[in-house]
C-alpha cells in the first residue's frame, strides 16, 4: 500500500496503527500480504474450493499432478498444472474448455444477455496464462493488452502469452485492436512486404525527420526562451538582454540542430534495419 500523497510504500506497522480500531481489516491486510508473498513462489498452488484459500507448496509435482488440500475439513483434490479441481481422464485443456462453456452458460442465464448472432459474439472468458484466474474481456473494442488483477501478469488476449510492450510491434500476428491473430499466410505476406519495403520506408522517415528536426529545434528553442523571458518581465531585465538571449538561443540551436538530426538518424536507421533484417527473417523461419 502506498501513500496517496507521495507514493511512498507504507510500513506494515503504520498500516496496523492506522487500523487499530478495525481488527478485521488488519487480519484482511495480513492475509492479502501473505498471499502476495506466496504468489511469487512458482510452486505455490491455491486450493480452488470455495471459501478455502489454503496454499499448498508443491515441489516436484509436475509428473504426478494430483494435489490434495490439507486444510481440516477440505481435502479438495486439484491439479498442479491448471490449478483447478482435479479432472480425471481429461487433459487440462479439455477441462478448461468445459469450465469455460459452463461459465458462459451461467453468465448468460443469470445476466439475461443475448448471445445470438444478431447481438455479436459474447464477452470472452479466458484463464490468465500465469495463475489461471478467469478473466472476462468485454466485447467493447478494447485493446488486447491485458493485466491480471490477481498476479499482475501482462499478456496478450489473442495468443494468451506473457508479453512486453514490443509484442504488437513484432511480427507475431497479434494486433493491438484486432479480434483474432493474423493467419500464417497474412503474416508471411506482411513480413515479406516489410523486408522489401523497409529501405524505402526508413529512407522516407529519415528524409522527413532531418528537415523537421533542423527546422523544429530552433523554433522550439526560440519559443521556449521567449516564454521564459516573458515570465521574468517583472524583474530588472532590459528588453535588449531578453532579445539577446532569444537570438543567442536560436543561433546555438541552429548550429546544434543539424548535429542532433545527424546523430539521431545515424543511430535510429541502423537500429531499424537491424530489427527488420534480424527479427523478421527469424520469424519467417519458424
C-alpha positions in Angstrom: 0.0 0.0 0.0 1.4 3.4 -1.0 0.9 6.9 0.5 -1.7 8.8 -1.6 0.4 11.9 -1.4 4.0 10.9 -2.1 3.6 7.3 -3.4 6.0 6.0 -0.6 5.3 2.5 0.5 3.7 2.4 3.9 5.3 0.2 6.5 3.2 -2.7 7.8 3.5 -1.2 11.3 1.9 2.0 10.0 -1.0 0.1 8.5 -1.6 -1.7 11.8 -1.5 1.6 13.7 -4.0 3.2 11.3 -6.3 0.2 11.6 -6.1 -0.3 15.3 -9.9 0.2 15.6 -10.6 -2.4 12.9 -9.0 -5.8 13.8 -10.9 -7.5 10.9 -9.3 -5.1 8.4 -5.8 -5.8 9.9 -6.5 -9.5 9.5 -7.5 -9.0 5.9 -4.5 -6.9 5.2 -2.1 -9.5 6.6 -3.9 -12.2 4.6 -3.5 -10.3 1.4 0.1 -9.6 2.2 0.8 -13.3 2.8 -1.0 -14.2 -0.4 1.1 -11.7 -2.4 4.3 -13.3 -1.0 3.2 -16.8 -1.7 2.1 -15.9 -5.2 5.7 -15.1 -6.0 6.6 -18.8 -5.4 6.3 -20.7 -8.7 5.5 -24.0 -6.8 2.7 -22.4 -4.7 -0.8 -23.7 -5.6 -4.1 -22.4 -4.1 -6.9 -24.7 -3.3 -9.7 -23.9 -5.7 -12.5 -24.9 -3.3 -14.9 -22.1 -2.4 -14.1 -20.2 0.8 -10.9 -22.2 1.4 -7.9 -20.1 0.2 -5.4 -22.7 1.6 -2.0 -22.6 -0.1 -0.1 -25.8 -0.9 3.7 -25.6 -1.6 4.2 -28.5 -4.1 7.8 -29.1 -5.1 8.5 -31.7 -7.9 4.8 -32.5 -8.6 4.8 -31.9 -12.4 4.9 -35.7 -13.1 2.3 -36.5 -10.5 0.0 -33.5 -10.7 -2.8 -34.6 -8.3 -2.7 -32.5 -5.2 -4.8 -32.6 -2.0 -5.7 -29.7 0.2 -4.5 -30.4 3.7 -6.8 -27.9 5.5 -9.0 -29.6 8.1 -12.4 -30.3 6.6 -11.5 -29.5 3.0 -9.4 -32.3 1.4 -10.2 -31.0 -2.1 -8.3 -32.6 -4.9 -6.9 -30.4 -7.6 -4.4 -30.3 -10.5 -0.9 -29.0 -10.1 -0.7 -27.8 -13.7 -4.0 -25.9 -14.3 -4.7 -25.2 -10.5 -8.3 -26.2 -10.8 -10.5 -29.1 -9.5 -8.9 -32.5 -10.3 -10.1 -33.7 -13.7 -9.5 -37.5 -14.1 -9.4 -38.8 -17.6 -9.2 -35.3 -19.1 -6.3 -33.1 -20.1 -6.1 -29.6 -18.7 -7.2 -28.0 -22.0 -10.3 -30.2 -22.2 -11.2 -29.4 -18.6 -10.6 -25.7 -19.1 -12.9 -25.6 -22.2 -15.6 -27.5 -20.3 -15.4 -25.0 -17.4 -15.4 -22.0 -19.8 -18.6 -23.3 -21.5 -20.3 -23.9 -18.2 -19.3 -20.4 -17.0 -20.6 -18.8 -20.2 -23.9 -20.7 -19.8 -24.3 -19.5 -16.2 -23.4 -15.9 -17.2 -26.0 -15.9 -19.9 -28.6 -17.4 -17.7 -28.1 -15.0 -14.7 -27.5 -11.8 -16.6 -30.1 -12.2 -19.3 -27.6 -11.1 -22.0 -28.3 -12.2 -25.6 -25.6 -14.1 -27.3 -27.3 -14.7 -30.6 -25.9 -14.0 -34.0 -27.7 -10.7 -34.1 -26.0 -9.3 -31.0 -22.5 -10.4 -32.0 -20.1 -12.6 -30.1 -20.2 -13.0 -26.4 -17.8 -11.5 -23.9 -14.8 -13.8 -23.9 -13.6 -15.7 -20.7 -10.1 -16.9 -20.6 -7.7 -18.0 -17.9 -4.6 -16.0 -17.0 -1.5 -17.7 -18.5 0.4 -17.4 -15.2 -2.1 -18.0 -12.4 -5.1 -19.4 -14.4 -7.5 -17.0 -12.8 -10.5 -16.5 -15.1 -10.7 -13.1 -16.8 -13.5 -11.7 -18.8 -12.9 -9.2 -21.6 -15.9 -7.1 -22.6 -16.8 -7.1 -26.2 -16.4 -3.3 -26.5 -13.5 -3.0 -28.8 -11.0 -2.5 -26.0 -7.3 -3.3 -26.6 -5.8 -6.8 -26.3 -3.0 -5.9 -23.8 -4.4 -7.4 -20.6 -3.2 -7.2 -17.0 -4.3 -9.9 -14.5 -5.6 -8.3 -11.3 -4.6 -11.3 -9.2 -0.9 -11.9 -10.1 -0.1 -8.8 -12.2 0.8 -10.8 -15.3 0.7 -8.8 -18.6 -0.4 -10.9 -21.5 -1.9 -10.8 -25.0 -5.6 -11.7 -25.2 -5.2 -13.1 -28.7 -2.3 -15.5 -28.2 -2.6 -15.8 -24.4 1.2 -15.4 -23.9 3.0 -13.2 -21.4 4.3 -10.2 -23.4 6.3 -7.0 -23.3 5.4 -3.6 -24.7 7.0 -4.6 -28.1 4.7 -7.5 -28.6 2.4 -5.7 -31.0 5.3 -4.2 -32.9 6.9 -7.6 -33.6 5.8 -9.9 -36.4 3.8 -12.1 -34.1 0.5 -11.8 -36.0 -1.2 -10.2 -32.9 -2.7 -6.7 -33.3 -3.5 -4.2 -30.6 -7.2 -3.8 -31.5 -7.8 -6.9 -33.6 -10.4 -9.6 -32.9 -8.1 -12.5 -33.8 -4.4 -13.1 -34.7 -3.5 -12.9 -38.4 -3.4 -16.1 -40.4 0.0 -17.5 -41.2 -0.4 -16.5 -44.9 -1.1 -12.9 -43.9 1.9 -12.8 -41.5 4.2 -14.1 -44.2 3.0 -11.6 -46.8 3.3 -8.8 -44.3 6.8 -9.9 -43.3 7.9 -10.2 -46.9 6.5 -6.8 -47.6 8.4 -5.4 -44.6 11.7 -6.9 -45.9 11.1 -5.4 -49.4 9.7 -2.1 -48.4 11.9 -1.4 -45.3 14.6 0.6 -47.2 12.0 2.8 -48.8 10.1 3.4 -45.6 13.1 4.0 -43.5 14.5 6.4 -46.1 11.2 8.3 -46.1 11.2 8.6 -42.3 14.8 9.8 -42.3 14.0 12.3 -45.1 11.1 13.7 -43.1 12.9 13.6 -39.7 16.0 15.5 -40.7 14.4 18.7 -42.0 11.8 18.5 -39.2 14.5 18.5 -36.6 16.6 21.1 -38.3 13.7 23.5 -38.5 11.7 22.4 -35.4 14.5 22.6 -32.8 15.3 26.3 -33.4 11.6 27.2 -33.5 11.1 25.3 -30.2 14.1 26.8 -28.5 13.1 30.3 -29.7 9.6 29.9 -28.3 10.9 28.4 -25.0 13.4 31.2 -24.4 10.7 33.8 -25.3 8.3 32.3 -22.8 10.9 32.2 -20.1 11.9 35.8 -20.7 8.3 36.9 -20.6 7.8 35.1 -17.3 10.5 37.2 -15.7 9.4 40.6 -17.1 8.8 41.9 -13.6 12.5 41.6 -12.7 15.1 44.1 -13.7 15.9 42.7 -17.1 16.1 45.0 -20.0 14.4 44.4 -23.3 17.8 44.4 -25.0 19.0 41.5 -22.8 15.8 39.5 -23.5 16.2 39.9 -27.2 19.9 39.0 -26.9 19.0 35.8 -25.0 16.4 34.8 -27.6 18.9 35.5 -30.5 21.7 33.6 -28.8 19.4 30.6 -28.0 18.1 30.4 -31.6 21.6 30.8 -33.1 23.0 28.0 -30.9 20.1 25.7 -31.8 20.5 26.4 -35.5 24.1 25.3 -35.2 23.3 22.2 -33.0 20.1 21.0 -34.8 21.9 19.5 -37.8 24.3 17.7 -35.5 21.4 16.3 -33.4 19.5 15.3 -36.5 22.5 13.5 -38.0 23.2 11.7 -34.7 19.6 10.7 -34.3 19.2 9.4 -37.9 22.7 7.8 -37.7 21.7 5.8 -34.6 18.0 5.2 -35.5 18.4 3.9 -39.0 20.9 1.1 -38.2 18.6 0.0 -35.3 15.5 -0.2 -37.5 17.5 -2.0 -40.3 18.9 -4.5 -37.7 15.4 -5.1 -36.4 13.8 -5.6 -39.9 16.6 -7.8 -41.3 17.3 -9.6 -38.0 14.0 -10.3 -36.2 11.7 -10.7 -39.3 13.8 -13.4 -41.1 13.9 -15.4 -37.8 10.1 -15.2 -37.5 9.8 -16.3 -41.2 11.8 -19.4 -40.4 9.6 -20.5 -37.6 
